[in-house]
Amino acid sequence: MPAAPTRARDWKRPDRRRVRSIVERLRETYGQPILRPHRAPVDELILTVLSQNTNDRNRDVAYARMRERFSTWADVRDAPVADVEEAIRPGGLAPTKAVRIQDILRAVGDDDLSWLESAPLGEARDYLVDLPGVGRKTAACVLLFSYGRPDIPVDTHVYRVGTRLALFRPGASFDEAHDELLRITEDPQEAYELHVSLIRHGRRTCTARNPRCPECPLLRMCPYGRAAVKKKS
């Protein structure tokens, strides 16, 4: 039986001091990831589409095959969809992703999206989520990884761990979770470190099934973990 979740009426919005404590504890456990923006937003857009519903290895194989097959993003955009689908097949869901990638590239046109670096953050985000099939997570990946803009992608690992730590209101939507993490982080490096560290923690310790709560470095500050350990004792 899973531990009882935090009830909505008991939830208190975390402050930045608590978030810093979480970041520091995770840093002691997993090391400190360093933000190194790569300044290639169109690449990041397509890579993030390929990452959906697959693992990093399959995503990277699909991306490498596509870049080997096509010289430019314009070539991907204008190719027969079956050719794009074949190139990205190792990433899974190739028929859906091929159409989505071409739709995005048609919407972007010849724009290299370099203006995203200096545009107001809200304007940059709104542009990205208006692209076909692009949501808050993909937009955040583009802004954070390409240009070090202070946005935090919320994937399933970040959402699960953040929910157990009560960083979000119980039952919060993914969009609300994005907003909460933006509110409680202070700069791009902290945003990046929190994102990467929560993913590492979700993969290694705070797994979806059978989380290793007794050995968790965040146990003392995790309502879910404390309840789980108490139930087993």
KASULTA-V607995 format. One record per residue. RES is the residue in three letters. PHI is phi in radians with two decimals (999 if undefined). Layout:
res->RES phi->PHI
res->RES phi->PHI
This chain:
res->MET phi->999
res->PRO phi->-1.23
res->ALA phi->-1.14
res->ALA phi->-1.17
res->PRO phi->-1.26
res->THR phi->-1.11
res->ARG phi->-1.38
res->ALA phi->-0.99
res->ARG phi->-1.27
res->ASP phi->-1.64
res->TRP phi->-1.33
res->LYS phi->-2.14
res->ARG phi->-1.04
res->PRO phi->-1.23
res->ASP phi->-1.70
res->ARG phi->-1.20
res->ARG phi->-1.10
res->ARG phi->-1.16
res->VAL phi->-1.11
res->ARG phi->-1.06
res->SER phi->-1.12
res->ILE phi->-1.12
res->VAL phi->-1.06
res->GLU phi->-1.13
res->ARG phi->-1.15
res->LEU phi->-1.17
res->ARG phi->-1.10
res->GLU phi->-1.10
res->THR phi->-1.52
res->TYR phi->-1.99
res->GLY phi->1.54
res->GLN phi->-1.86
res->PRO phi->-1.30
res->ILE phi->-1.95
res->LEU phi->-1.27
res->ARG phi->-2.32
res->PRO phi->-0.99
res->HIS phi->-1.73
res->ARG phi->1.07
res->ALA phi->-2.32
res->PRO phi->-1.17
res->VAL phi->-1.19
res->ASP phi->-1.00
res->GLU phi->-1.14
res->LEU phi->-0.99
res->ILE phi->-1.20
res->LEU phi->-1.05
res->THR phi->-1.21
res->VAL phi->-1.06
res->LEU phi->-1.16
res->SER phi->-1.35
res->GLN phi->-1.20
res->ASN phi->1.02
res->THR phi->-2.69
res->ASN phi->-1.67
res->ASP phi->-1.08
res->ARG phi->-1.11
res->ASN phi->-1.11
res->ARG phi->-1.03
res->ASP phi->-1.17
res->VAL phi->-1.12
res->ALA phi->-1.09
res->TYR phi->-1.13
res->ALA phi->-1.11
res->ARG phi->-1.12
res->MET phi->-1.18
res->ARG phi->-1.19
res->GLU phi->-1.27
res->ARG phi->-1.31
res->PHE phi->-2.12
res->SER phi->-1.32
res->THR phi->-2.38
res->TRP phi->-1.18
res->ALA phi->-1.11
res->ASP phi->-1.13
res->VAL phi->-1.11
res->ARG phi->-1.03
res->ASP phi->-1.67
res->ALA phi->-1.30
res->PRO phi->-0.99
res->VAL phi->-1.03
res->ALA phi->-1.11
res->ASP phi->-1.21
res->VAL phi->-1.14
res->GLU phi->-1.03
res->GLU phi->-1.12
res->ALA phi->-1.14
res->ILE phi->-1.73
res->ARG phi->-0.92
res->PRO phi->-1.05
res->GLY phi->-1.43
res->GLY phi->1.39
res->LEU phi->0.91
res->ALA phi->-1.03
res->PRO phi->-1.06
res->THR phi->-1.25
res->LYS phi->-1.20
res->ALA phi->-1.08
res->VAL phi->-1.11
res->ARG phi->-1.13
res->ILE phi->-1.06
res->GLN phi->-1.17
res->ASP phi->-1.08
res->ILE phi->-1.11
res->LEU phi->-1.15
res->ARG phi->-1.18
res->ALA phi->-1.18
res->VAL phi->-1.30
res->GLY phi->1.15
res->ASP phi->-1.63
res->ASP phi->-1.26
res->ASP phi->-1.50
res->LEU phi->1.12
res->SER phi->-1.12
res->TRP phi->-1.15
res->LEU phi->-1.09
res->GLU phi->-1.14
res->SER phi->-1.99
res->ALA phi->-1.20
res->PRO phi->-0.90
res->LEU phi->-0.98
res->GLY phi->-1.10
res->GLU phi->-1.15
res->ALA phi->-1.09
res->ARG phi->-1.13
res->ASP phi->-1.07
res->TYR phi->-1.06
res->LEU phi->-1.13
res->VAL phi->-1.28
res->ASP phi->-1.43
res->LEU phi->-1.25
res->PRO phi->-1.02
res->GLY phi->1.28
res->VAL phi->-1.77
res->GLY phi->-1.96
res->ARG phi->-1.07
res->LYS phi->-1.13
res->THR phi->-1.09
res->ALA phi->-1.05
res->ALA phi->-1.12
res->CYS phi->-1.04
res->VAL phi->-1.09
res->LEU phi->-1.23
res->LEU phi->-1.31
res->PHE phi->-1.35
res->SER phi->-1.40
res->TYR phi->-2.24
res->GLY phi->1.17
res->ARG phi->-1.30
res->PRO phi->-1.35
res->ASP phi->-2.25
res->ILE phi->-2.17
res->PRO phi->-1.17
res->VAL phi->-1.91
res->ASP phi->-1.71
res->THR phi->-1.14
res->HIS phi->-1.16
res->VAL phi->-1.07
res->TYR phi->-1.15
res->ARG phi->-1.12
res->VAL phi->-1.16
res->GLY phi->-1.08
res->THR phi->-1.15
res->ARG phi->-1.15
res->LEU phi->-1.43
res->ALA phi->1.13
res->LEU phi->-1.30
res->PHE phi->-2.03
res->ARG phi->-1.16
res->PRO phi->-0.94
res->GLY phi->1.44
res->ALA phi->-1.08
res->SER phi->-1.26
res->PHE phi->-1.12
res->ASP phi->-1.10
res->GLU phi->-1.14
res->ALA phi->-1.10
res->HIS phi->-1.00
res->ASP phi->-1.11
res->GLU phi->-1.13
res->LEU phi->-1.18
res->LEU phi->-1.09
res->ARG phi->-1.19
res->ILE phi->-1.80
res->THR phi->-2.00
res->GLU phi->-1.86
res->ASP phi->-2.71
res->PRO phi->-1.02
res->GLN phi->-1.09
res->GLU phi->-1.15
res->ALA phi->-1.07
res->TYR phi->-1.13
res->GLU phi->-1.11
res->LEU phi->-1.10
res->HIS phi->-1.03
res->VAL phi->-1.15
res->SER phi->-1.20
res->LEU phi->-1.15
res->ILE phi->-1.14
res->ARG phi->-1.02
res->HIS phi->-1.15
res->GLY phi->-1.16
res->ARG phi->-1.43
res->ARG phi->-1.75
res->THR phi->-2.24
res->CYS phi->-1.58
res->THR phi->-1.29
res->ALA phi->-1.08
res->ARG phi->-1.94
res->ASN phi->0.90
res->PRO phi->-1.09
res->ARG phi->-1.57
res->CYS phi->-1.06
res->PRO phi->-1.03
res->GLU phi->-1.82
res->CYS phi->-1.30
res->PRO phi->-1.20
res->LEU phi->-1.80
res->LEU phi->-0.94
res->ARG phi->-1.12
res->MET phi->-1.91
res->CYS phi->-2.01
res->PRO phi->-1.03
res->TYR phi->-1.11
res->GLY phi->-1.13
res->ARG phi->-1.08
res->ALA phi->-1.16
res->ALA phi->-1.14
res->VAL phi->-1.16
res->LYS phi->-1.09
res->LYS phi->-1.12
res->LYS phi->-1.42
res->SER phi->-1.45
